[in-house]
Amino acid sequence: MIKQSSKLRDRYSFCRFPGLSPEGKVPDAKTVWVYRECLKERGLVDKLFSELLIRIDAAGFSARKGQIVDAAIVPVPRQRDTREKNRQIQRWGQP
């Protein structure tokens, strides 16, 4: 089983966001859970996330749920056959 703290270290941006260094101490899952429960008891979870979204928007970013974009643009081969050859391929399978 993967520890929660190792998930936080998975990407440098995951460490940077809460202000942690990859080498530094990372709170364990229980600590984070207890903190969240305290926020929930005080009715602060929605207020906290609303403020977070305002700050993210003000910084020029857009927060979206569950979207990770990782793409590579590669050239596609161009077809060099003439229209006549394409007709022959469609009819008989080979020019």
C-alpha atoms as one frame of an Amber mdcrd trajectory, in Angstrom:
protein
   0.000   0.000   0.000   1.278   3.482  -0.902   1.562   5.946   1.960  -0.411
   9.151   1.623   2.756  11.208   2.094   4.403   9.557  -0.922   1.441  10.614
  -3.073   2.131  14.214  -2.111   5.734  13.821  -3.227   4.691  12.234  -6.537
   4.909  15.545  -8.375   6.862  18.630  -7.480   3.779  20.804  -8.052   1.909
  18.777  -5.411   4.619  19.749  -2.901   4.834  23.378  -4.023   1.113  24.063
  -3.687   0.964  23.537   0.108   4.459  25.025   0.479   6.299  21.793   1.277
   9.703  20.733   0.053  10.147  17.227  -1.371  12.697  16.479   1.377  10.648
  18.029   4.184   8.241  16.423   6.598   4.784  15.708   5.212   1.761  15.267
   7.463   0.352  11.743   7.503  -3.220  10.882   6.474  -4.474  10.848  10.081
  -3.198  14.390  10.724  -4.846  15.695   7.549  -8.088  13.854   8.406  -8.211
  15.286  11.971  -7.586  18.795  10.609 -10.359  18.392   8.045 -12.764  17.119
  10.711 -12.026  20.209  12.835 -12.769  22.448   9.848 -15.969  20.496   9.187
 -17.166  20.800  12.809 -16.746  24.568  12.613 -18.522  24.778   9.231 -15.425
  26.135   7.516 -14.845  23.608   4.690 -17.107  25.365   2.156 -15.821  28.799
   3.181 -12.213  27.658   2.863 -12.722  26.157  -0.603 -14.685  29.195  -1.782
 -11.782  31.427  -0.743  -9.320  29.058  -2.411 -11.262  29.171  -5.696 -11.369
  32.986  -5.540  -7.585  33.109  -5.124  -6.997  30.570  -7.901  -9.219  32.613
 -10.235  -7.475  35.874  -9.246  -4.119  34.281 -10.106  -5.409  33.575 -13.626
  -5.887  29.827 -13.282  -9.041  27.801 -13.714  -9.839  24.961 -11.345 -11.556
  21.990 -12.934 -12.457  18.658 -11.478 -10.351  15.674 -12.433  -8.730  16.969
 -15.584  -5.140  16.237 -16.387  -3.936  17.040 -19.866  -0.839  15.319 -21.138
  -0.461  15.356 -24.880   2.234  15.120 -27.475   1.795  16.490 -30.971   3.189
  14.127 -33.566   3.221  14.486 -37.328   0.938  12.146 -39.227   2.065  10.484
 -42.430   0.696  12.153 -45.536  -0.940  10.045 -48.167   0.896  10.388 -51.466
  -1.347   8.217 -53.648  -3.178   9.731 -56.572  -6.956   9.586 -56.718  -6.711
   6.916 -59.413  -4.528   4.711 -57.210  -7.003   5.193 -54.339  -9.841   4.028
 -56.617  -7.821   0.958 -57.610  -7.073   0.149 -53.968 -10.760   0.421 -53.125
 -11.746  -1.852 -56.041  -9.060  -4.569 -55.955  -7.145  -4.118 -52.754  -3.843
  -3.167 -54.466  -2.873  -0.694 -57.188
